[in-house]
Amino acid sequence: MDTVTYPESRVADFTTAYFVPVRIPVKANRALVEEYLVSWTPDVVIADDRGRVHYRVVGYLPPVDLVAHLSLGLGRWQLNRHQPAEAAERFEEVARRHAGTDAGAEALYWLGVARYKATHEPAELQLSWDELARQYSDSEWARRTQIPSKKS
């Protein structure tokens, strides 16, 4: 990722705008590797100033996909900090910019959650999840919205 993804301007600009990037050499920092449960690299962890992990990206991604996932991570951080309106804006942007991708599907899932948390209206959740089912019916994220029925 050092030669292609990180130096790419979209990745560098987004990272410096929203994060404080820290590179940790895993062989020299076994305690941090264990604390953050790093089992494979690259492993991008979005954590807050107290070390709480809000999102993780494991494995190589091309620049456009990494930016999408960094943006999802920012939205998750906002959601976890009880800023659902800001998180919803972030997820809407990811869903729009990355339509047709795994990140777009995940964004619609979390958009429903953020809208519900902002309004406490189940209809807001359902709108996003219905859109998720329409656009990404075969995705893991659409399957996560399905509530299994009880067997008699």
PyMOL commands that set and color helices and strands:
alter all, ss='L'
color gray80, all
select helices_A, chain A and resi 9-18+30-35+63-80+84-97+102-119+122-135+140-143
alter helices_A, ss='H'
color red, helices_A
select strands_A, chain A and resi 43-47+53-58
alter strands_A, ss='S'
color yellow, strands_A
deselect
rebuild
show_as cartoon
